[in-house]
Amino acid sequence: MPSPDRPSAWTRGFHPAHDGAPTLVCFPYAGGSASFFHPLSAALSPHTRTLALQYPGRQERHSEPGITDLDELVSRISAELLPLTEPGRSPVVFFGHSMGALLAFEVAERLELVSGTPIDHLILSGRRPPSRAYPRNQWRLTDDQLLAEVAALHGTTRAALDDPDLRAMFLPALRADYTALAGHTPSPNAVVGCPLTVLTGDRDPLFPVEDAGSWAEHTGAGAEVHVLPGGHFYLTEHANEVTRLIADRVPRLPVP
Protein backbone atom coordinates (compact mmCIF):
# COMPACT_ATOMS: atom_id res chain seq x y z
CA MET A 1 0.00 0.00 0.00
CA PRO A 2 1.43 3.44 -0.83
CA SER A 3 2.62 5.42 2.18
CA PRO A 4 5.02 8.25 3.04
CA ASP A 5 7.51 5.60 4.14
CA ARG A 6 7.12 3.55 0.98
CA PRO A 7 6.50 6.03 -1.82
CA SER A 8 5.68 4.91 -5.34
CA ALA A 9 6.04 6.71 -8.64
CA TRP A 10 2.38 7.66 -8.44
CA THR A 11 2.09 8.96 -4.89
CA ARG A 12 4.06 11.28 -2.67
CA GLY A 13 3.78 11.52 1.10
CA PHE A 14 5.36 14.52 2.80
CA HIS A 15 4.71 14.12 6.52
CA PRO A 16 4.36 11.31 9.09
CA ALA A 17 1.02 10.12 10.43
CA HIS A 18 -0.16 7.97 13.31
CA ASP A 19 -0.57 4.25 12.66
CA GLY A 20 -4.07 3.62 11.38
CA ALA A 21 -4.67 7.29 10.57
CA PRO A 22 -7.24 8.03 7.87
CA THR A 23 -5.84 8.61 4.39
CA LEU A 24 -6.48 11.72 2.29
CA VAL A 25 -5.58 11.25 -1.39
CA CYS A 26 -5.09 14.52 -3.32
CA PHE A 27 -5.54 14.83 -7.10
CA PRO A 28 -3.78 17.80 -8.79
CA TYR A 29 -5.29 20.10 -11.41
CA ALA A 30 -4.25 20.08 -15.09
CA GLY A 31 -0.54 20.89 -15.31
CA GLY A 32 -0.27 20.62 -11.53
CA SER A 33 1.93 18.43 -9.38
CA ALA A 34 1.97 16.70 -6.02
CA SER A 35 3.91 19.47 -4.29
CA PHE A 36 0.86 21.77 -4.47
CA PHE A 37 -0.54 19.79 -1.53
CA HIS A 38 2.54 20.00 0.71
CA PRO A 39 1.06 22.76 2.94
CA LEU A 40 -2.19 20.82 3.32
CA SER A 41 -0.27 17.70 4.30
CA ALA A 42 1.68 19.67 6.92
CA ALA A 43 -1.52 21.09 8.39
CA LEU A 44 -3.20 17.68 8.69
CA SER A 45 -0.22 15.68 10.00
CA PRO A 46 -0.01 13.53 12.12
CA HIS A 47 -3.75 12.84 12.43
CA THR A 48 -4.20 12.30 8.67
CA ARG A 49 -1.94 10.51 6.22
CA THR A 50 -1.91 12.69 3.11
CA LEU A 51 -0.90 11.17 -0.22
CA ALA A 52 -0.61 13.43 -3.26
CA LEU A 53 -0.75 11.93 -6.72
CA GLN A 54 2.09 12.66 -9.11
CA TYR A 55 1.02 12.30 -12.73
CA PRO A 56 3.71 11.42 -15.31
CA GLY A 57 5.57 14.28 -16.98
CA ARG A 58 6.21 16.56 -13.99
CA GLN A 59 8.78 17.11 -11.24
CA GLU A 60 10.64 13.83 -10.53
CA ARG A 61 8.61 12.17 -13.33
CA HIS A 62 9.48 14.85 -15.89
CA SER A 63 11.26 12.36 -18.16
CA GLU A 64 8.09 10.27 -18.55
CA PRO A 65 5.61 11.19 -21.29
CA GLY A 66 2.32 12.57 -20.09
CA ILE A 67 -0.78 10.39 -20.42
CA THR A 68 -3.16 11.80 -23.02
CA ASP A 69 -6.05 9.37 -22.42
CA LEU A 70 -8.09 10.11 -19.31
CA ASP A 71 -9.50 6.58 -19.13
CA GLU A 72 -5.95 5.23 -19.01
CA LEU A 73 -5.10 7.72 -16.27
CA VAL A 74 -8.15 6.62 -14.26
CA SER A 75 -7.18 2.96 -14.71
CA ARG A 76 -3.56 3.50 -13.68
CA ILE A 77 -4.49 5.54 -10.60
CA SER A 78 -7.23 3.08 -9.62
CA ALA A 79 -4.76 0.18 -9.73
CA GLU A 80 -2.36 2.17 -7.57
CA LEU A 81 -4.99 3.03 -4.95
CA LEU A 82 -6.84 -0.30 -4.91
CA PRO A 83 -5.04 -1.49 -1.72
CA LEU A 84 -6.70 1.38 0.15
CA THR A 85 -10.06 -0.36 -0.31
CA GLU A 86 -9.06 -3.65 1.35
CA PRO A 87 -11.24 -4.92 4.22
CA GLY A 88 -10.28 -3.49 7.59
CA ARG A 89 -8.68 -0.44 6.02
CA SER A 90 -8.49 2.99 7.62
CA PRO A 91 -10.97 5.61 6.34
CA VAL A 92 -10.20 7.04 2.90
CA VAL A 93 -11.11 10.49 1.56
CA PHE A 94 -10.33 11.89 -1.91
CA PHE A 95 -9.77 15.59 -2.65
CA GLY A 96 -9.37 16.89 -6.19
CA HIS A 97 -9.26 20.32 -7.79
CA SER A 98 -10.34 21.07 -11.38
CA MET A 99 -9.16 18.14 -13.54
CA GLY A 100 -8.22 16.48 -10.26
CA ALA A 101 -11.85 16.62 -9.14
CA LEU A 102 -12.96 14.74 -12.25
CA LEU A 103 -10.22 12.15 -11.72
CA ALA A 104 -11.06 11.80 -8.03
CA PHE A 105 -14.72 11.18 -8.86
CA GLU A 106 -14.02 8.65 -11.61
CA VAL A 107 -11.37 6.80 -9.58
CA ALA A 108 -13.77 6.64 -6.62
CA GLU A 109 -16.45 5.26 -8.93
CA ARG A 110 -14.03 2.67 -10.38
CA LEU A 111 -12.77 1.53 -6.98
CA GLU A 112 -16.32 1.20 -5.68
CA LEU A 113 -17.22 -0.94 -8.68
CA VAL A 114 -14.21 -3.21 -8.11
CA SER A 115 -14.32 -3.47 -4.31
CA GLY A 116 -18.05 -3.17 -3.74
CA THR A 117 -17.48 -0.53 -1.06
CA PRO A 118 -17.42 3.25 -1.49
CA ILE A 119 -14.67 5.41 -0.06
CA ASP A 120 -15.65 7.48 2.97
CA HIS A 121 -15.91 10.97 1.46
CA LEU A 122 -15.22 12.80 -1.79
CA ILE A 123 -14.25 16.50 -1.81
CA LEU A 124 -14.55 18.07 -5.26
CA SER A 125 -13.28 21.55 -6.08
CA GLY A 126 -13.47 23.77 -9.15
CA ARG A 127 -15.10 21.30 -11.54
CA ARG A 128 -18.53 21.00 -13.11
CA PRO A 129 -20.32 17.68 -12.56
CA PRO A 130 -20.38 15.05 -15.33
CA SER A 131 -24.00 15.94 -16.12
CA ARG A 132 -22.98 19.48 -17.18
CA ALA A 133 -21.14 20.40 -20.37
CA TYR A 134 -17.54 21.57 -19.98
CA PRO A 135 -15.49 23.68 -22.43
CA ARG A 136 -12.94 21.50 -24.24
CA ASN A 137 -11.16 23.81 -26.68
CA GLN A 138 -7.93 24.39 -24.76
CA TRP A 139 -6.03 21.71 -26.68
CA ARG A 140 -6.41 23.82 -29.85
CA LEU A 141 -4.73 26.87 -28.31
CA THR A 142 -1.20 27.93 -29.27
CA ASP A 143 1.46 27.82 -26.58
CA ASP A 144 1.15 31.56 -26.01
CA GLN A 145 -2.65 31.39 -25.80
CA LEU A 146 -2.49 28.45 -23.43
CA LEU A 147 -0.05 30.19 -21.11
CA ALA A 148 -2.15 33.34 -21.14
CA GLU A 149 -5.22 31.33 -20.11
CA VAL A 150 -3.32 29.56 -17.34
CA ALA A 151 -1.93 32.86 -16.06
CA ALA A 152 -5.43 34.32 -15.95
CA LEU A 153 -6.81 31.33 -14.04
CA HIS A 154 -3.95 31.42 -11.54
CA GLY A 155 -4.31 35.17 -11.06
CA THR A 156 -0.69 35.73 -12.05
CA THR A 157 1.02 37.67 -14.83
CA ARG A 158 1.93 36.15 -18.17
CA ALA A 159 5.55 37.23 -17.58
CA ALA A 160 5.78 34.70 -14.74
CA LEU A 161 5.38 31.91 -17.30
CA ASP A 162 7.66 33.33 -20.00
CA ASP A 163 10.89 31.84 -18.66
CA PRO A 164 12.11 29.35 -21.33
CA ASP A 165 13.07 26.69 -18.80
CA LEU A 166 9.72 27.00 -17.05
CA ARG A 167 7.86 26.75 -20.35
CA ALA A 168 9.81 23.64 -21.37
CA MET A 169 9.03 22.01 -18.04
CA PHE A 170 5.39 23.08 -17.75
CA LEU A 171 3.91 22.99 -21.25
CA PRO A 172 4.25 19.26 -22.13
CA ALA A 173 2.43 18.18 -18.96
CA LEU A 174 -0.24 20.83 -19.44
CA ARG A 175 -0.75 19.80 -23.08
CA ALA A 176 -1.05 16.14 -22.11
CA ASP A 177 -3.65 16.91 -19.45
CA TYR A 178 -5.74 19.15 -21.70
CA THR A 179 -5.57 16.59 -24.50
CA ALA A 180 -6.80 13.91 -22.09
CA LEU A 181 -9.68 16.15 -20.98
CA ALA A 182 -10.64 17.06 -24.55
CA GLY A 183 -10.93 13.42 -25.59
CA HIS A 184 -12.96 12.33 -22.58
CA THR A 185 -16.74 12.29 -22.20
CA PRO A 186 -17.82 11.72 -18.58
CA SER A 187 -20.88 9.57 -17.99
CA PRO A 188 -23.78 11.91 -17.15
CA ASN A 189 -25.38 9.14 -15.08
CA ALA A 190 -22.34 8.22 -12.98
CA VAL A 191 -23.06 7.85 -9.25
CA VAL A 192 -20.90 7.07 -6.21
CA GLY A 193 -22.07 5.79 -2.85
CA CYS A 194 -20.15 8.21 -0.63
CA PRO A 195 -21.12 11.74 0.46
CA LEU A 196 -19.77 14.68 -1.54
CA THR A 197 -18.49 18.07 -0.48
CA VAL A 198 -18.34 20.53 -3.38
CA LEU A 199 -16.12 23.62 -3.20
CA THR A 200 -16.08 26.52 -5.65
CA GLY A 201 -15.09 30.15 -5.99
CA ASP A 202 -17.87 32.65 -6.53
CA ARG A 203 -16.09 34.08 -9.59
CA ASP A 204 -14.75 30.88 -11.16
CA PRO A 205 -15.18 31.21 -14.96
CA LEU A 206 -14.93 27.42 -15.40
CA PHE A 207 -17.38 26.38 -12.69
CA PRO A 208 -20.47 28.58 -12.32
CA VAL A 209 -21.90 28.54 -8.81
CA GLU A 210 -25.31 27.55 -10.18
CA ASP A 211 -23.83 24.24 -11.41
CA ALA A 212 -22.43 23.25 -8.01
CA GLY A 213 -25.66 21.81 -6.64
CA SER A 214 -25.93 19.45 -9.61
CA TRP A 215 -23.20 17.28 -8.10
CA ALA A 216 -25.98 15.92 -5.87
CA GLU A 217 -27.20 13.97 -8.92
CA HIS A 218 -23.99 11.91 -8.76
CA THR A 219 -24.17 10.48 -5.25
CA GLY A 220 -26.55 8.33 -3.30
CA ALA A 221 -25.30 9.72 0.01
CA GLY A 222 -25.92 13.47 -0.20
CA ALA A 223 -23.90 16.49 -1.27
CA GLU A 224 -23.12 19.84 0.34
CA VAL A 225 -21.82 22.96 -1.40
CA HIS A 226 -19.46 25.60 -0.04
CA VAL A 227 -18.86 28.80 -2.02
CA LEU A 228 -15.78 30.88 -1.19
CA PRO A 229 -14.74 34.27 -2.57
CA GLY A 230 -12.43 34.09 -5.57
CA GLY A 231 -11.82 32.66 -9.00
CA HIS A 232 -10.67 29.25 -10.19
CA PHE A 233 -7.80 29.16 -7.71
CA TYR A 234 -9.78 30.54 -4.78
CA LEU A 235 -8.24 27.74 -2.67
CA THR A 236 -4.81 29.41 -2.65
CA GLU A 237 -6.35 32.65 -1.38
CA HIS A 238 -8.36 30.84 1.31
CA ALA A 239 -6.01 28.00 2.20
CA ASN A 240 -6.88 28.05 5.90
CA GLU A 241 -10.62 27.81 5.26
CA VAL A 242 -10.17 25.05 2.68
CA THR A 243 -7.92 23.14 5.08
CA ARG A 244 -10.57 23.43 7.81
CA LEU A 245 -13.30 22.20 5.47
CA ILE A 246 -11.19 19.21 4.46
CA ALA A 247 -10.11 18.39 8.03
CA ASP A 248 -13.73 18.43 9.18
CA ARG A 249 -14.59 15.77 6.60
CA VAL A 250 -11.74 13.37 7.27
CA PRO A 251 -12.91 10.88 9.93
CA ARG A 252 -11.03 11.45 13.18
CA LEU A 253 -9.67 8.44 15.02
CA PRO A 254 -8.46 8.28 18.63
CA VAL A 255 -4.83 9.35 18.98
CA PRO A 256 -2.64 6.33 19.89
Secondary structure, 3 states (H helix, E strand, C coil): CCECCECCCCEEECCCCCCCCCEEEEECCCCCCHHHHHHHHHHHCCCCEEEEECCCCCHHHCCCCCCCCHHHHHHHHHHHHHHHHCCCCCCEEEEEECHHHHHHHHHHHHHHHHHCCCCCEEEEECCCCCCCCCCCCHHHCCHHHHHHHHHHHHCCCHHHHCCHHHHHHHHHHHHHHHHHHHCCCCCCCCCECCCEEEEEECCCCCCCHHHHHHHHHHECCCEEEEEECCCCCHHHHCHHHHHHHHHHHCCCCCCC
